[in-house]
Amino acid sequence: MKITEKDFDLLTETIMGWKGNDWHLQNHRFLDDVSFDWAVCYWVGGLATSMILARTFLEQNDHKYQVSYDESLESFVLLTNYDSHNMAVAA
């Protein structure tokens, strides 16, 4: 199955810049040890199927990523340098 950029956008609920936006101050929200070096964070909802499909898009396009879970929003998150909407903070 090929997942398109449009499909990926439909799977995401929220997109925010990650690195340089003080997310480390809220690290208690996220399961596992998330890295704060990624450019962008995509929230994909609480269903594992949405996370798997979004993750598959990143894998198909050779984008590195990290999966975590935001306990405050009850949503899986994908941290990556793939930036479909130019959300990253300029260095």
Sequence and secondary structure as in RCSB ss.txt:
>XXXX:A:sequence
MKITEKDFDLLTETIMGWKGNDWHLQNHRFLDDVSFDWAVCYWVGGLATSMILARTFLEQNDHKYQVSYDESLES
FVLLTNYDSHNMAVAA
>XXXX:A:secstr
    HHHHHHH SEEEE TTTTGGGGGGGBSS   S  SEEEEEES HHHHHHHHHHHHHTT  EEEEEETTTTE
EEEEES  TT  S   
